Amino acid sequence: AVSGEMLTPQLVAGLIEHRIDIAVLRPPVPARFVEHVVVGREPIVAALPSNSRLVDRAELRMQDFDHQVLVGYPEDSTTAQLIAARLLELGVRPTFAQRVSETSTLLSLVAAGVGAAFVPESATSLTLGGTVFRRVSDAPAVELAVGWRAGDQSKAVQRFVPFLESVVRDVQATAPLSGVDAPIRIS
């Protein structure tokens, strides 16, 4: 069975409870019963409403979001925790208007003007009008990993891990924002 978008805590629970066999997730993986291998790393970028005062800048800093309204992932998500730690480290204090699990929903809220969001760079592949993506020079990067139940030697795991590693390598070689000097605008 294939499941839709889930966050790392739900994926780890699904692995432990034998509801899923393999998961694509974001480390750290908080369970000793799950093995994983990191297959990629990508920067966090800003998704801005197209009418944001920040869209005219090619690159941003985390400080640009101090006292700004954001939308984000739930607080227990790995990506949200990584971003929160960086914001805290820099003394940046945004206000979160809404938190949602799905990246597509998050970007819909951005497009509707609810607030900006920090998302993994791979989210720039979702073409949604009203959203502009910008690099954030001092944002953290997130890892992407494939995880499975500890000790699982199934053919699915043995085949899927190297397959996903090659897919991620290919995708990162043509990443949407890699090597692009001009800002990306999806409208």
DRENFI-906259 format. One record per residue (C-alpha): residue in one letter; x, y, z. Coordinates in steps of 0.25 Angstrom, whole numbers, padded with zeros to 4 digits, always signed. Layout:
BEGIN
aXYZ
...
REM end
This chain:
BEGIN
a+0000+0000+0000
v+0004+0014-0003
s+0001+0025+0007
g+0000+0040+0005
e+0008+0051+0011
m+0011+0048+0026
l+0021+0054+0035
t+0033+0047+0042
p+0026+0044+0055
q+0014+0037+0048
l+0023+0030+0038
v+0032+0024+0050
a+0019+0020+0057
g+0014+0013+0044
l+0027+0006+0043
i+0028+0001+0057
e+0013-0003+0056
h+0015-0011+0043
r+0005-0002+0036
i+0016+0002+0026
d+0029-0005+0022
i+0038+0006+0016
a+0037+0021+0019
v+0043+0034+0012
l+0045+0043+0024
r+0053+0054+0031
p+0064+0051+0041
p+0066+0050+0053
v+0058+0037+0054
p+0054+0037+0069
a+0052+0022+0070
r+0062+0011+0072
f+0053+0001+0065
v+0055+0008+0052
e+0068+0008+0043
h+0070+0019+0033
v+0080+0024+0022
v+0081+0038+0018
v+0079+0039+0003
g+0080+0054+0002
r+0080+0068+0008
e+0073+0081+0003
p+0073+0095+0008
i+0060+0101+0014
v+0055+0113+0005
a+0044+0123+0007
a+0030+0122+0001
l+0024+0136+0000
p+0011+0141-0004
s+0013+0148-0017
n+0009+0161-0011
s+0019+0160+0000
r+0028+0172+0002
l+0040+0162+0001
v+0038+0157-0013
d+0046+0168-0019
r+0059+0162-0012
a+0066+0151-0018
e+0071+0145-0005
l+0066+0147+0009
r+0071+0144+0023
m+0064+0138+0035
q+0064+0152+0042
d+0055+0157+0030
f+0043+0149+0037
d+0044+0155+0051
h+0030+0159+0055
q+0024+0154+0042
v+0012+0145+0041
l+0016+0131+0036
v+0009+0118+0033
g+0017+0105+0036
y+0017+0090+0039
p+0012+0085+0052
e+0022+0087+0064
d+0025+0072+0065
s+0030+0071+0051
t+0045+0069+0049
t+0045+0081+0039
a+0038+0090+0048
q+0047+0087+0060
l+0059+0090+0051
i+0054+0103+0047
a+0049+0107+0061
a+0063+0104+0066
r+0069+0113+0056
l+0059+0124+0059
l+0062+0123+0074
e+0077+0123+0071
l+0076+0136+0063
g+0065+0142+0073
v+0055+0143+0061
r+0041+0143+0067
p+0030+0141+0056
t+0015+0138+0059
f+0009+0126+0053
a-0005+0127+0048
q-0007+0113+0044
r+0000+0100+0044
v-0003+0088+0035
s+0004+0075+0031
e+0003+0075+0016
t+0013+0083+0008
s+0002+0085-0003
t-0008+0091+0008
l+0003+0100+0014
l+0007+0106+0000
s-0008+0108-0002
l-0009+0116+0010
v+0003+0124+0005
a-0003+0127-0008
a-0016+0131-0001
g-0007+0142+0006
v-0009+0136+0020
g+0006+0137+0022
a+0020+0132+0018
a+0026+0118+0020
f+0039+0111+0021
v+0039+0099+0013
p+0049+0089+0007
e+0055+0093-0006
s+0048+0081-0013
a+0034+0088-0010
t+0038+0098-0021
s+0034+0087-0031
l+0019+0089-0027
t+0014+0099-0037
l+0004+0108-0029
g+0000+0122-0034
g+0002+0133-0024
t+0014+0127-0018
v+0028+0132-0020
f+0041+0125-0014
r+0053+0131-0009
r+0066+0126-0004
v+0069+0129+0011
s+0084+0130+0013
d+0085+0126+0027
a+0073+0116+0028
p+0077+0101+0032
a+0077+0090+0022
v+0068+0077+0024
e+0072+0063+0021
l+0064+0053+0014
a+0065+0038+0018
v+0059+0025+0015
g+0055+0017+0027
w+0050+0003+0031
r+0048-0006+0043
a+0061-0010+0049
g+0065-0024+0044
d+0056-0024+0032
q+0064-0032+0021
s+0052-0032+0011
k+0055-0030-0004
a+0046-0018-0004
v+0056-0011+0006
q+0068-0016-0001
r+0063-0011-0015
f+0057+0002-0010
v+0068+0008-0003
p+0078+0009-0015
f+0067+0012-0024
l+0063+0024-0016
e+0077+0028-0014
s+0079+0029-0029
v+0066+0037-0031
v+0070+0047-0021
r+0084+0049-0027
d+0077+0051-0041
v+0067+0061-0035
q+0077+0069-0027
a+0086+0070-0040
t+0074+0078-0046
a+0069+0084-0033
p+0059+0096-0036
l+0067+0106-0029
s+0081+0101-0031
g+0090+0110-0039
v+0079+0120-0042
d+0083+0134-0040
a+0069+0140-0043
p+0058+0139-0033
i+0048+0128-0036
r+0033+0132-0038
i+0022+0123-0039
s+0009+0131-0042
REM end
